[in-house]
Amino acid sequence: MKKGLIICNAGMSSSMIAQKVTKFFEGRDLPIEIEATTVTKRKEIIEKDQYDLYLLSPQVKMASEGLTKAAEAKNKPLINIEPDAYLPTEESTVKLAMQIFPIFKEDLKKEKAEKEGK
């Protein structure tokens, strides 16, 4: 299971978006789970190193430099969510999923092959 974390301003909209994207991946039998948190908890969460990917909501883009350094120190990618992918619509859910999936694609292929004994 690959895990991503959306870091946003208050955590309300990001929680809903995280649920929608997780359901999108579940519906395609892809083991990717997305969660959400507030920007105030960002550094301590990255320090705990529990996620494979960090995603910044458009509202907290200004914090990206410090967060990028923290994520790089843990050898984890951090991406900015495109504004049109950060809406609670089906179209935006697909756009966000398409930002996330390429990052995990190769690892998921390897995990699947290992499970199948290849």
C-alpha positions as CSV (number, residue, x, y, z in Angstrom):
1,M,0.0,0.0,0.0
2,K,1.3,3.4,-1.0
3,K,0.3,6.3,1.2
4,G,0.1,10.0,0.3
5,L,-0.6,13.0,2.5
6,I,-2.3,16.2,1.5
7,I,-1.1,19.2,3.5
8,C,-3.6,22.0,3.5
9,N,-4.5,25.1,5.4
10,A,-7.3,23.8,7.7
11,G,-7.8,20.2,6.7
12,M,-11.5,20.3,5.9
13,S,-11.6,20.4,2.1
14,S,-8.4,18.3,1.9
15,S,-10.0,15.5,3.9
16,M,-12.9,15.3,1.5
17,I,-10.6,15.4,-1.5
18,A,-8.4,12.7,0.1
19,Q,-11.4,10.4,0.6
20,K,-12.5,10.9,-3.0
21,V,-9.1,10.1,-4.5
22,T,-8.7,7.1,-2.2
23,K,-12.1,5.8,-3.4
24,F,-11.0,6.4,-7.0
25,F,-7.9,4.3,-6.5
26,E,-9.9,1.6,-4.7
27,G,-12.3,1.4,-7.6
28,R,-9.4,0.6,-9.8
29,D,-7.9,-2.0,-7.4
30,L,-4.9,0.2,-6.9
31,P,-3.4,0.1,-3.3
32,I,-3.0,3.9,-2.9
33,E,-4.4,5.7,0.2
34,I,-4.5,9.4,0.5
35,E,-4.9,11.2,3.9
36,A,-5.0,14.9,4.9
37,T,-3.6,17.1,7.6
38,T,-3.2,20.8,8.4
39,V,-0.1,22.8,7.5
40,T,0.6,23.4,11.3
41,K,1.5,19.7,11.7
42,R,3.6,19.5,8.5
43,K,7.1,19.2,9.8
44,E,6.4,16.7,12.6
45,I,4.4,14.5,10.3
46,I,7.2,14.5,7.7
47,E,9.7,13.7,10.5
48,K,7.7,10.6,11.4
49,D,8.2,9.3,7.8
50,Q,4.9,7.5,7.5
51,Y,4.0,8.6,4.0
52,D,5.4,7.8,0.5
53,L,4.3,11.1,-1.0
54,Y,3.4,14.6,0.2
55,L,1.0,16.8,-1.6
56,L,0.6,20.6,-1.0
57,S,-2.8,22.2,-1.5
58,P,-2.8,25.3,-3.6
59,Q,-3.4,27.4,-0.4
60,V,-0.1,26.4,1.2
61,K,2.1,26.6,-1.8
62,M,4.1,29.3,-0.1
63,A,5.4,26.7,2.4
64,S,6.8,24.5,-0.3
65,E,10.4,25.4,0.0
66,G,10.8,24.3,3.7
67,L,8.6,21.3,3.2
68,T,10.5,20.2,0.1
69,K,13.7,20.2,2.1
70,A,12.1,18.2,4.9
71,A,10.6,15.7,2.4
72,E,13.9,15.4,0.5
73,A,15.7,14.7,3.8
74,K,13.4,11.6,4.1
75,N,13.9,10.8,0.4
76,K,10.2,11.4,-0.3
77,P,8.6,13.4,-3.2
78,L,6.5,16.5,-2.5
79,I,4.3,17.9,-5.2
80,N,2.0,20.9,-5.5
81,I,-1.6,20.1,-6.3
82,E,-2.8,21.9,-9.4
83,P,-5.6,24.3,-8.5
84,D,-8.0,22.6,-10.9
85,A,-7.3,19.2,-9.3
86,Y,-8.2,20.6,-5.9
87,L,-12.0,20.7,-6.2
88,P,-14.6,18.2,-4.8
89,T,-15.7,17.2,-8.3
90,E,-15.3,14.0,-10.2
91,E,-13.2,15.7,-12.9
92,S,-10.8,17.2,-10.3
93,T,-10.6,13.8,-8.5
94,V,-9.4,12.2,-11.8
95,K,-6.9,15.1,-12.3
96,L,-5.4,14.7,-8.8
97,A,-5.3,10.9,-9.2
98,M,-3.4,11.5,-12.5
99,Q,-0.9,13.7,-10.6
100,I,-0.4,10.9,-8.0
101,F,-0.4,7.7,-10.0
102,P,2.7,8.3,-12.1
103,I,4.8,8.7,-8.9
104,F,3.7,5.3,-7.7
105,K,3.4,3.4,-11.0
106,E,6.7,1.6,-11.1
107,D,6.7,0.7,-7.4
108,L,3.1,-0.7,-7.8
109,K,4.3,-2.8,-10.8
110,K,7.2,-4.2,-8.7
111,E,4.9,-5.0,-5.8
112,K,2.4,-6.7,-8.0
113,A,5.1,-8.8,-9.7
114,E,6.5,-9.8,-6.3
115,K,3.1,-11.0,-5.2
116,E,2.6,-13.0,-8.4
117,G,6.1,-14.5,-7.9
118,K,7.6,-13.1,-11.0
